[in-house]
Amino acid sequence: MNEVQAISREESSVALRYVVDESPMALDQCRQESGPLDYRLDYHALLSDPELEAVHICTPNDSHFSIASAFIKAGKNVLVEKPLTLKSSEAYQMVQLAHDNKVVLCVGHIHRFNNGVRELKRALTTGILGNPYYLRLEWTGLMPPQTRRDVITDLAPHPFDICNYLTGRWPVKISCRARGYRTLNNEEMAFISCEYEDGLYAHMEVSWLDWTKRRDLTFVASGGIASLNCLDQKALLQQKDKTDQVPIVPSNTLREEIKHFTNCVSQHIMSKPYSNDSDGMLGAHVVTCLEAARESLAKERTVRIQFPLSREVPLPQ
């Protein structure tokens, strides 16, 4: 919310009008932090507001589909925090709804706006490290026991999306093992392995039980190793005879994510061409990966997955 207000001070076309939350206590806290705005406990009246052009949905994961779909059907542009939905069928349905209603749909894959990730991709595209072998991603931290969400759905979207952003590929096989300790029916840690058609391999650790908060990425290739701390946005390139720190100016990832969304909306309204770097189809593909991970966990075997042939063509319903 503060980021939207900061953007509105820079761009006259952006203004924060409404804040909606079902918790009166949460609304009171927002009011203290952000001052006089229109605070509401229910969003339904906003669907028919002709002056409302865009919404940012940061609600519990299991409510994303119903709320986002309602705004899309009402002709509003939508930014949904990850994951786009909990089911791939709903995710692709939402992509189709956005297409049919001619609105912008963005997903909050925030690390696409992380300058550390961006600079690492730039370095990798030069071929400086040679042929890629595998990626290792550690997404850990200590969280209280959760009853409404699990660690796979909540943390794994980031590693899946970063792997795609860096390599331009989606996995063809996924294997997952996970467990909850404090909440036996709700996974609190998981190890996820991904195989790609050309032999690339990715291994992900996600955990709410580790006292150390890590958002670390290691990229191992034939000519060296790249490592990135996504929190500090610091990266190293290691080769046989040298180690270089990648020059990075850290970005405010949330602000850049929201600014990208508002730029897409502005260009769309003016009927100008634009590039949606976090579009709904990317979000739907990530949900497909999450679904495959949960299927692998349930069946205790590796699962093969498929995606639509084009980012512009949703799967048939």
N, C-alpha and C positions, 0 to 999 in steps of 0.2 A: 504494500500500500504506500509506504514512504517512497519507494522507487517510482511509482506512478506519479506521485506529487512532484518528485524531482524532475521527471521528464516533462511534466506539464509546465514547469517553470522555464524549460528550454524550448518547448514547442507549443505554440499557441493553439494548435489544432487538437491537443490532448488535454483532457480535464477529467479528474476523478469525481464522479457524482454520487455514487451509491456504494455503501458497504453493507453486505448481507451476511448474517451468521445466525444460526438457530440458538446460540447461547447469548443471553443478555449480559452475562459477565464478560464474554469476549468482546461484545460490542462496546461495553463501557470502557474496556481497556483501549480499544481502537479510538474511541472518542477522546480519551485523555492524550493519546499519542499524536493524533492527526487533526484534532480540532473539529470545527463545525462542518459536517457533511450530512448527507441523508442516510441514517442508519436504520436498517430494517431486519426483522426476524424472518421474513418470507420474501422470496424472489418473484413470485408469480405475477405480481402487478407490473413488474419491469418488462415482461415479455411484450407488452403492448405500448411501451414508451417509444414514441417515434423519434425522439432525440437521442436515444441510447443506441450506439452503433457497435459497441464491442464490450465483451465481458471477459474477465480473468477468473477461471474456476479453480479454487484451491480447497475443495471440499474433500471429505473422506473418499477413498478410492472407489468404494462400492456405490457412490452416488454420481460419479462422473458421467456415466452414460445418460441417465435420466435428465440431469440438469443441463448438460451440454446439448443434448438432442432437442430439448424444449427451446433453447435459445436459437439454435440453428434453424429450426422450423419457423421461428418467429423472424428470421432474416437477420439475426445478429451475428457478427464475427466473433469467433471464440478462440481463446487460448486456454487449454486444459493442462494442468500440471500432470506429470507422469504418475502412474501409467494412464494412457488414454482411456482404457476401460479395463474390466477384469476378464472379459471374454473376447476372443478374436472375432467372432461373428458380429458382436456389437461394435467392435472397433471399425471393421470394414463397412458396416452399415452406417456408422457416423461419417466416414469418409464419403460415402455415396450421398448422404443427406447434405453435406456441405457442398458437394458438386451440384446437386439438383437445385439447391437454394442459392447458389452463386455467392457463397460467403467464404471468408478466410477461416481456415482451421489450422491452428498451430498447437504443438504439443511441447510441454515444458522439459525438453531434454536439454538441460541447462549447460551441459559441458560442451555443446556445440558453440557456445559463446565464451568458453574458457580460453584465454590467450595461450595458456600453456599447452592445451590440447591442439589448438590451431597451429602454433609454432612447431610442435612435434610433427604434425601432419606435413607441414611445409618441408621440414627436414627430411622426412621419410620419402616424399615424392621426388626428391633429387636423386634417390638411389644410393645415398652415401653409405647406408648400412648393408647394401646388397640384398640378397633374397631373404624374405621373412621366414622365420621358423615358427615362433609361437609368441603369444602374449600371456602375461600373468597380471591379473587385476585383483587388488585387495581392497574391499569396501567394508570396513569394520568400525565398531564403536559400541559403547555401552548404552543400552536403552532399557527403561523399565519394562516389565512384562506387558505385552500388547495383546488385547483381546479382539480387536477389530481388523487387524492386518497381520501379515506374515512377512518375514524378511526377504523372501524371494520376490514377492510382488513389490515390496517397498524399495529395496536397494538394488536388485539386479537390473532394473531398466537402464541404469547409468552405464554399467560395464557393457551390456549388449549394444547400446547405442554408440558408445565410444569406439568399440571394435569396428562397427560399421563405418563410422566417420573416418577412422584412420585407414581402413583397408578398402572401403567401398564394397564390401562383401557381407553376405549373410550366411550363417552356418547351415549345413545340410544335415548334421546330426548333433543331438544334444543328450548329455547324460547328467543326471542330478542325484545327489544324495544330500539329505537334510534331516534336521531333527530339532525339536523343541525340548528344552530341559525344565524351565520354570513353567512353561505352558505346553503341555504334551501334545495338544492338538493344533498347535500353532508354531510353525517352524521359526526358530531363532538363529539358526546358522545353516549354511548350505555351501556345498562345493559343486560347481557347475562346469562341465567340460563341453567345449564346442569344437566340432570338426568342420573344415571347409573343403570344397571340392579340390582345390589345388594342393592340399596337404597342410595348409595353415591350421594351427591349433590354438585354442584359447582356453585358459583355465581361470575361473573366477571363484573367489572366496567372499562370501557376504556373511556378516555376523552382527548381532546385537549383544553379544556376550563378551566381546573383547574390550578390555579397559582402554586400549589405545585406539584413538580415532585415526583411521588410515583411509586415504583415497589415493592409492598408489598404483602405478602402471609400469610394467616392464615389457619392453619389446625386444625380443632376441632375434637376431638375423645373422646371416653368414659373415657379414663384415663388421659386426659390432653389436652393442647393446644400447638401447635408449631407455632411460628411466625418467619418470615424471611424478612429482607430487602435485596432485590436482588441487589440493587445498592452498598451498603456497604458490602454485603455478611456477615451479622451478624444475628444470629439466637438465639432464646430463646426457651427452653422447660419448660412449666409450668405444674406442677402437684399440687395436693391438699396441700402437705406439703413442697414444695420447687420449686424454679425456677433456672434453670441452663442455663448458656450461653454455646452454642455449640462451641467448639474450631475449628476455621476455619482460614486457611491461604488463603486470597483472591487470586483468579486467574485472569489473563488477559484473559478474555473470548474470545475476538476476536482472539488473538494469538493462543489460544488453539484450537479454531474452525478451523483455517487455518492449524495449525500443524497436526491436526487429518486428515484433507483432504489430505495433502501431504503424510502422512504416509500410508493412504489407497491406494493412487496412487502408491507409491513406492512398497508396498507389492503386489499390483495387477500386476504391470509390471514384478515383479520377480516371479509371479505365486505362491506366498505364501498365506496361509490363513490369513484373516484379518476380523475384526469386524467393520462394518460401523455403528457407533453409531448415525448418523444423516442421514440415507439413504433416498432415494427418496420416498419410500412408506410411511414413517412417514410424510414427507412433503405433500404427496397427501392426507393422512387422515386429516391433519390439514385443507387443502383446502376444503375437504368435510364438515368439521365442519363450516368453514366460510360461505360456500354456504348455509348450513342449517340455519344459523343465519340470513342470508339475506332473505331466503325464509320465515322464521318465521316473520320477520319484514314486508315483503310485504303482507303476508296473515293474519297478526295479530292473529296468533295462534301458539301453540306448534307444532313442526315438529319432526317426528320420522326419524331417519337416520340409514343406514346400511353401513358396510364396507366389503371389501373382506375378505374371510375366512382366508387367509394367507398373510403375509407381502411380500411373494415372488410371489404372483399371482395377477397381475393387474385385474381390472374389465374389462369384455369384452367390446369391442367397438361396 
